[in-house]
Amino acid sequence: MERGFRVIGQPWAYYLWSIFQLHNETINVWTHLLAFILMAVKMVSFSFQVDFVHDSYTWPLLAGLVCGMALYACSSGAHCLQSRSELVHYTAFMFDYAGIGLYGLGSVIMHLEYCSEEGFYDAVQWFFVPCGSFLAFLICLCCSVSKTLYTRPYPFVRKVWQLVPVGGIYVLLISPIVHRLLRCYAYDYECNDSIPYHIQQMVWFASSGFFFTCEFPQKLRPGLCDHFFHSHQLFHISIMICTLRQMDAVFIDFQTRKSILELRPPPSFLSSFGPVVVVCLAELACIYVFSKIMKRKLTKRKLDAKKM
């Protein structure tokens, strides 16, 4: 039997204070709240070593950090507030999807700027960020479709809606790293200190995919993982470690490959943050539309229930 669910229809303060109580969402809230805090600490730590205000070469890094913090703010907020009502549940997780899209876009921007070799950069720089922007929006759109279209018991196609755009943007953002790994290990090209961190983040991302798609370990003992060690909690922890390793790797690349970066045109504030703003606005529009659709569906369901 599942335990630890919060009461619906309570004041907002009830759900905010519930993060200090034990229920089925406590660990989900705190894993990504902790990740948000650690990401903010990294931003402060980096700010003591670089000039985020005057050095335009740091702006893609700052955009990536902001997008990472947006991911964790949206996720922890969704798990904290989603039990207030059915409409809040759907809308909150649409914001969660928007945060995932923004994080993917931030990673695309950082990896292109700091982690790509010259030949790779020259070949893809004209379409890399626009493609990442489209895929980031597609994450919000497709996941919102999957959330509003399907009900329990969820068919497998629901996960397809979710995983295809996420997988697409990950393939894009990781491609500069894969290119470097091939040069490093297959062709004995110079491997710098960031490579082990890049490998770690890839391993942890694969681990997060496993826990997201497989109901393990809770399917072994139903009810045992209602509070602790649920697969979604392990998914959260894997993503947290993945992103923190990623930021370490990107910062090492920024520091050790500065001479390569300076051969390119300096990033502008618009090129670093413009795509983030555009995608953010598009995602807000998407959330507004799907929230309205869901509100109509829920209203219709209540009216149909009264007629029975």
RAZI-V860865 format. One record per helix or strand of 3 or more residues. SS is the DSSP state (h for helix, s for strand). FROM is the first residue (numbers start at 0). TO is the last residue. If there is no record, write none. Layout:
BEGIN
ss=[SS:SS]
from=[FROM:FROM]
to=[TO:TO]
END
This chain:
BEGIN
ss=[h:h:h:h:h:h:h:h:h:h:h]
from=[11:25:55:85:117:127:155:194:230:257:268]
to=[19:46:80:114:123:148:184:212:255:260:306]
END
